[in-house]
Amino acid sequence: MGRYDGKMTTSLGVIQWLLAEQVRHTEQAQGRIRDDASANAVAKEQGLDLAQRIVSRAEALPDAQFIQRDFKHLRALFVWFCLLLGVVAMVAAAGAVRVSIDQREIEILAVVASLLGLPTVLLVVWLLAILIWRRPAHSTLLTAMTRGLFHRLGPRALSGPRPEATLAAAMGLLLSPSGRWLMGLVSHGFWLVYLSSALLILTVLLTVSQYDLGWGTTLLSDAQALRLLAMLAYLPEFFGLITTDDGTWLATGRLGVAPELVRGPWAQFLLALIVVYGILPRMLAALLSAGMAWYGFRHLSLDLKHPGYLRLSGLLMEPKSASVEDDAGYEPERRSMRVASKDASGVITLALEVGSEASVSPLFGSNEAIDLGVVETRADRERAMQALSVRKQPAAYLVVQCSARRTPDRGLAESLNQLADAAGGALLIVLTDTESLGDWGVDPAARLADWSRLAEQTGGRIESLHTLREMVGLS
């Protein structure tokens, strides 16, 4: 079995997916987790494809059980958040009903517009997003509230290592297609509670108190208002919730005509409108969202195109019979110190797999050196190799920025050797983020010793920013 070819996928459990993503975020920020040799060995024995091996490796890491416990705490926090939204929906429904029927005279069209206007508009937008973009609309407000909740209360609920990576993985799940359906279910649930509460409150009020119900209009003519009411009455009558008999029933609903004769039928009409045009559509949308979310979470798969997973493919997909020494004790063949040849000229700089949270800034001005940018993915490496290969003469110096948060490993050593061979000059390694190693729970002395060993193995040397300009002869 060789390197991963990008075609195999595996369905994972939610906690498995979250754990793998948490480890990816962690390693993308600070490099490979130390002491992962046993986890790598377990992954190669248990998994069949790359996704399975990535998950097996993550589950075998020393802190896996604490990270999984944190995700369960976040799940409980999300459930409490949904319950709080339900309470907010009930309070909002009570306020909307009170505003709508503050007087003893209830105008049907005004109450319907007040209670169903915003929910209907949002539901139409949601349906259009599915029909046009083939996915549910993204609730920016609801997602922002969830993100704020996680970042404010999450650290208090999380006791495992690297809570920032745990929160990033959780938000990644909510922003995935399955997560969008879940957030849609929460949104539909909110409006269902809102509309159901409004229906219940109206039913109680209309049962214990006497109200005059009907319709009135200022801009529309009576004929136009009657046509609108007839259209609204079609579905409630179709479902058998009301009986309009003939057009005279609608006409007698004009406020001030004969309120004592139409109070009961028009009260039923108002409640039927809320059920048919409010509750039923939301219930169908909630069932659709629940089904799609359930199916999506049952078929979760890792996006193996992420650089963090691609870097593991060579490590985890090697033949089982191969001699694999992938831990910190791995000692490749040492290269002799790289030096610039007599015909070498120029300085080339790049940043190699520094991670998304590492601090990277240009080392020289645009006129002093050729900057190849951040080399993070396989495509980036191919682009950098192509740029180096077209040069007519070797570079005097290849200056590579690396994040000290990364654990030097075989893959990084191979990348450095390939780039340095193509550049043809001296290899200078500049480490960033050295001051923050302690904040990440990393022993600075041990990590810097690992980097010094890697520099010796690749024929390069570690240089500080203070001495770099003087060394390469740039002012």
N, C-alpha and C positions, 0 to 999 in steps of 0.2 A: 504494500500500500504506500503510495507516494504522497506528494503534496496535494493539498485539497484543490479540487478543480472548480469549486464554486457552484456545483450543480446539486449537491446533496442537501436536503433539508430534513429536519426532525421536529415533530411536535413536542412541545415542552409544557410542563406545568407552570403556573404563574410564579410560584416561589422560585422554581429553577431558573426561569427567564430573568427574574429580578436579581437573583444571586449572580448569574453570569454577567449581567449588565453592571452590577455594582463592582465586580472585580475588574471589568473592562474600564470603567471610569477611574478606578483607583490606579490601575497600571498605566493608563494613558496620562495621568497626572504626575505619577511619581516613579514610574518604571516597574519592572516585574517584581512581584512580591518575593521577598527573600524566603528561603527555606521552603520552596515549592517543589523540590525534587521528588518527594514521596507522592505529592498530589499529581505530578506529571506521570509518574509510574502507574498510579491507580487509573488515570484517565486512559492511558494506552492499553491497559488490560481490559477495561470494562466497556469502552465506547466503540461503536462501529464507524460512525462518521465524525466529522469535525465538530458539529454541534453537540453531539453526545459527549465527546471527549472534553470539550470546553466546560460543559456542565459538570461532568464527573470531576474534573480538575477543581472547579470552584467549590463543589461540595466536600472535597477532600482537604481543602485548605484549613489551617488551624482555626481561623476565626469564623468559619462558615456558620456554625450553629448560632453564634451571637448575631450575625448579620440576618439570618433567617428570623430570629426572634424579633429583631427590629422591624422587619417587614410586617410581621403579624401585629406589632404595636401600631404601625402606620395604618394597617387595614382597620383596626378598631377605631382609630382616630377618624378615619374617613366615614365609618358607619355613624359615629356620633355627630359628625358634620352633617350627614344626610338627615338625621333625626332633627337636628336644629333647624335645617331648612324646612322640614315639615311643620315645625312650630311657627316659623316665620310665615309660611304660607297660610296657616290657619288665622294668624293675627291679621295678615293682609286682607284675607277674605272678609273677616269681620268688619274691618275698616271700610272696604269697598262697598259692602252691603249697606252699612250705616249711611255712607255718603249718598248712595243711590236712592234709598227710600227714607230719607230723613223726614219727609212729610207723609201725611196720610194718603196722599194721592200719588200713585206710582205710574210713571210713563214707561210702558213696555220697551219701546225702542231705546230710551235713554239708559235703562238698566242693562239691557242686552249689550249696548255699545260699551258701557262702563266695565262690565264684568268680562266680556268676551273679546273686546277689541284687541288689546295687547297680546293675550295668549294666541288668538287666531293669526295675527300678523307673524308672530314668531314661528308658529307651526308651519305656515306657508313658506317662510324662508327656509326652514329646515327641510321641507319636502322638495323645494326647488334645488337645494344643494345636492340632495340625493339623485334627483333626475338629471342634473346638469354635470356635476362633478363625480357622481357615483360614490359619494361618501357623505355622511351627515355633516351639517354645518358645525363649525368649531365654536363653542360657547366661550368667547373671550372672557366675559365677566366671571362665569362659573369656574373656569380654569384658573384665572387670576386669584379668585377667592381660595381655591384649593391650594395653589402654590403658596399664598400668604399664610394659610393655616399650617401647612407642612413646615415652612421655614420659621414660623414663630413658635409653634408648639412641638414640632418634630424633634429638635435637639433635646427637649426635656423628656420626650418619650423614648429616645434612642440611647442605648447604653453600649452598643457595639462599636467597633473601630470604624473610622472614616465615615461619620454621619453625612458629610456633604456628598459623598458618592452614593450613599443609600438614598438620599433625597433625589439626586439626579436620576437614578434608576427608576424610582417610583414615578416621577414626573414624566420620564420617557415612556412608561407604560400607559399613562393617562393620555399622552399625545399620540400614541399609536392608533391604528384603525380600530382595534378592539377597545382601546380606552376611550376613543371618541364615541363609540356606541354606548359605552358605560356612562359617560358624562351626559349623553343624550337621554339615557334612561333616568338619570338623576333629575335632569331638567323637566322631562315629562312627568316624573313623579311629583315634582314641586307643583306644577300646574294642575295635576290631578287632585292633589290635596287642596289646593286653592279653590278649584271649582267645586269639588265635593263639599268642602266646608261652606262655601257660599250657598250651594243648593240646600244643605241641611239647615243653615240659619234662616234662609228664606222660607223653607217649609215650616219651621217652628213659628216664625213671625206671622206668616199668613194663616196659621192654624189658631193661634191664640189671640190675634188682633184683627180688627176689621180695616181693610184698606180698599180704596177705590182704584181699580186698575183699568187701564185702557191705553189709547195712543193719542198723541197730539203732534202737530207739526207746524213749523213756522215758514220754512222755505218751500217745502213740497206741497203740492195740491193734494186734496183728499184722495183723488183718483190715483195719484202716484204713490201715496202712502199705503193705500189699500193693495195696490199691486205688489209693493215690497212686502207687506205682511202676508199676502197670499203665497209668495215665494218662500218666505220663512216658515210658513205653516205646512208646506208640502211634506217635508221629511217627517216631522212629528206625527202628522196624520198617517203617513205611509207606515210608520212603525206602530200605529194604533195607540199613541199616547194621548191624542186629542181627537175630537170630531168637530169639524167646522160646519157640517151640514151644507149650507149654501152661503153665498156672499153676504147675506144680511147679518150673519154673526160677526163678521169683521167690521161691518159698518156700525153696528150698535156698540162697538168698543170705543167709539170716539168719546173722549173725556167730556163729561157734562151732558151726554145724551141720555143714557139710562144706566148709570153705574150700578144701581141695586140689582139689575137683572143679569149683569155679566161678571160680577166679582169672581165667582167660583170658576167658570170656564176660562177666564183670562188669567187667573192665578195658575191654573193647570198649564195654560199655554206658556206662561213665563218659565215655569219649572221645566217644561218639555224642551224649550229652546236651549236652556243651559245643558240639559242632558245630551241632546242630539248634536248641537254645534260646539259644545265645549268638552264634555266628559268623554263621550264615545270616541271622537277623533284622537284625543290624547291617550285614551286607553289602548287604541290600536297602535299608535306610534310607540307607546311604552312597551307593548308586547313585541313589536318588531325590533326595537332596540335591545330588549332583553334577550331575544333569540339570537340576534347577530352578535351581541357581546358574549353570550355563552358559547356560541360556535367559535368566535375568534379566540377566546381564552382557552378553548379546548385544542386549538391548532396554532398556538404561538410558535414562532420560529425566530431564531437569531438572524440578524442581518450580518452575514459573514463577510460583507465588503468593508466593514469597519476596520481601520488600521490595527486596532487592538486585537481583533480576531485573526487578521491576516498574519500578524507577527507570530501567532501561536500555531499557525498551520504547519510550518516547517518543523516545529518542536513536537507537536502531538501526532502528526501523521507520518512519522518516520517508520520504517519497517521495524517490527518488534525484535527482529534478530540483530538489528544494528546496535553497535555499542554507543549508548547515549549517555553522555555526561553533561547534562544541561544545567547543573546547579552551579553555585558560585565557585566550586572547585574546578570547573572545566578549564583546561589549559591547552589552547590551540598552539600550533607551531608559531614560535616567536619570529617576528620580522626584524631585520636589522634596521637601525635608525635611518629614516628617510631623509635625504638631503637633496637640495636643488642642484640640478646639473648646470653646466657652464652656459648652455644656451637657454636656460629657463628664465622666464620673466613674468611679472604680474602676480597679483594676489587674487585668489578666488575664495569667497566666503559662502557659507550655507549653514542652516540650522537643521540638525538631524534628529527627527523623531522626538521633539521636545515636549510633546503633549499639549493639550488645549489650554491648560492653565499656567504653563511656564511663561516666564517673562523673556521675550526675545526682542532685541533691537539691533539695528545695523551697527556693525563695528567700525566701519569706515564710511567716508563720503562716497557718493556715486562716482566721482572722478578718480578715486584712489584704488578701488577694487571692484571686481565683478561679483555681484551678489546673486546667488542662485535661489535665494529665498528658503522657505521651509520645506524640507524633504521629509514627508510624513508617510505617504502611501507608496505603493509599488509604482503607480503612474508617475509620482514625483521623482522617484529614483531613476526611472527610465528617462524622464525629461532631463535630469541633471547629468546622467551619463552621456546623453546625446550632446548636450552643451559642451561637456568636457572633451568628447571624442572629435569634435569638429575643429578644435584649436590646432593651429599649425605648430606650435611649440609648447613644451610643458610649462606649467605654472611654477613659479618659485615657491609659493606657499599655498597650501590648502588649509584655510582656517575654518574649523567646524565648531559651531556652538552646540552644546549638549546640555540637557538639564541634569543637574546632580541628583534630582529626585528619581531618575531612572536607575534601575539596577543594571550594570553592564552585563551583557549576556552574549551568547554566541552569535545571535542574529545581528546585534549591533556591531560586533567585531567584524563580521563579514561585510556589512554595509560600509564600514569605515575603510576596510581594505580595498573594496571595489572602487570606491570613490577616489581614494588616494592613489591607487594604481593608475586610474584614468587621468588624474590631474598631473601626476609625474613629479611633484615637488615635495618639499618638507610638509609634514602633517602636524598642525598645531591644533590642540583641542582646548577650547575655552568653556569652562563650566559655569552655568548660570544657576540661580536659586540655591547657592550654597548656604546663604544665611538663614534660609527657612527650613533647612533639613530637620532641625529639632522640632519644629512645629508639626512635622509630618510623622513624628515618632521614629525617625531614622537616626542611627548613631553617625554623626558627621565624620568622625575619624575613620570608622570602618568603611563608610561609603566612599570617601575620598581615596582610601587605600585600594578599593576595588577599581576605581577609575585610573589610578596610577598604574595598576597591573594591566589594565586594558590598553593603556597608552604604550606600555612596553611591548605588549603582544602585537600591536599593529604598527610598530615602528614610528610612533608619534610621541609627542610630549605635551604635558599639561602646561598651559601658560595662563597667567592672570591678565586681566584687561589692562593693568597698569604697565606691564612690560611688553605688551603685544606690539604696540605701535613702534617702539624703539627697535624691537627685534626684526620686524619686517621692513624697516627703513622708511616708514611713512610718517609724516608730521601732521 
